[in-house]
Amino acid sequence: ARLTSGLGFSWDKYNPREGFFAGTVLDVPRLGVPATNAMDAGAGFRTTDGRIVGTVTSWPSGLAASTAWDTDLMRKYASAIGKEFRRKGANQILGPSVDLARVFRGGRNVESISGEDPNFAAEQTKAYVKGMQGEGVSCVAKHFIMNTQETNRNSHNNIATSKRDLWEVHYPPFVAGIEADLAAVMCSYNGVHGERACENADLLHGDLKGKMGFKGFVMSDWWAVVDKGKGMKSGLDQVQPGNNPSGNTPPWDLNDLKGAGKDYVNDMVSRFLYGMITSNAFEEPVCNPGFGGACPQKLFAHVQQSSDKQLAREVGAASVVLLKNQDNTLPLKQGVKVALL
């Protein structure tokens, strides 16, 4: 049960409690399973406490990093962020965001490394996952799927015109992540074809785990599950964050797990362990939140290095791309200025 739910008392309403991360799964000492300390987000360690501000790098956004059109640089970017996470005591990053930008005013477009093109998104995702997990920090690619807007994000329902739309537009970055041994996928708040994404068996069991062959685990977005029983049966492996301030997402208990059956629960746990082990997240020990653990010392320690600042500047500069119409490749009239946004 401990490995299928976030730790309920790691959050005080909507803020992590002292010495805890944005998401925590406690260790299981008798089985030798370390704690999982998860933190936002894809573009750097989230400063949830004022004491963390200034101790980590303020990295360029995911969208900025991807617009450098340089997968080697993307891998370096992810690797450097991963090293900071490790120095902070975290072994899981709640990212990258790989949502395709389909709504111009989407509130989190800037967070995603995908931009608007699925093939571009796939290459960037593969580079990011390899760079991050190479540092022993497991990636949680998000948000599966069709998470295109922040407005009414918990209630809006997205409809793909066909399965082809999903496979050719929205799925490619997730497929690429899986090819790079992605540890986990986070299902989204929104509905898809009338079913909540985290309670949608067609998406999770059918497409993600079935047709894509994903061997890792599916984690819910924070408080994204309404019907916890349906979520479990639909392919959700871990519900987060474990507390329930909104009344929407009660954590799974032993009765829920018994009702699912031993084989089903074994698969959930096996997927979690597979994702964490293959991403090297359990290779080095991490602090244990609470119970007198050493996490506060790591959380509030200054871990930024001079090389981090230099790389952040390099990524920021590379994200500004000037296009030149060499040999009149584009049919533009002479003397006309054009801005590509």
Secondary structure, 3 states (H helix, E strand, C coil): CCCCECCHHHEECCEECCCCCCEEECCEHHHCECCEEEECCCCCCCCCCCCCCCCCCCCCCHHHHHCCCCHHHHHHHHHHHHHHHHHCCCCEECCCECCCCCCCCCCCHHHCCCCCCHHHHHHHHHHHHHHHHCCCCEEEEEEECCCCCCCCCCCCEECCCCHHHHHHHHCHHHHHHHHCCCCEEEECCCEECCEEHHHCHHHHHHHHHHHCCCCCEEEECCCCCCCHHHHHHHCCCEECCCCCCCCCCCCCCHHHHHHHCHHHHHHHHHHHHHHHHHCCCCCCCCCCCCCCCCHHHHHCCCCCCHHHHHHHHHHHHHCCCCCCCHHHCCCCCCCCCCCCC
